[in-house]
């Protein structure tokens, strides 16, 4: 597998780590997995749980993105007045757009712990590209 630090979003203000599966494990049509912040914990997740899960999932053939919402970890704060309820959905959609453009993903699985679970559910309700959520 290969891990790459990335920036994305309208102003390239969101940061994350993209974990690509080994070439031999890549399959077309497999949903990409996106991990959402657990509260104010950055993209490594509680006790580095997201790192361990991202690497395990990549080993099974999934492309995985773990990123920080604006103002968390290395992501820059927003410069507008959107509420977090709206910005978290918009930023999650920016993550899906990035994976669609760079990895050809058409469907997505969202995963999160604590508030990451709540936001995964909210994104799943807001965007038809979301095929599932692990809460």
Secondary structure as UniProt FT lines:
FT   STRAND          2..8
FT   TURN            10..11
FT   STRAND          14..20
FT   HELIX           23..25
FT   TURN            28..29
FT   STRAND          32..36
FT   TURN            39..40
FT   TURN            43..44
FT   HELIX           46..48
FT   HELIX           49..59
FT   TURN            60..61
FT   STRAND          64..67
FT   TURN            70..71
FT   TURN            73..74
FT   HELIX           84..103
FT   STRAND          108..112
FT   HELIX           115..126
FT   TURN            128..129
FT   STRAND          130..134
//
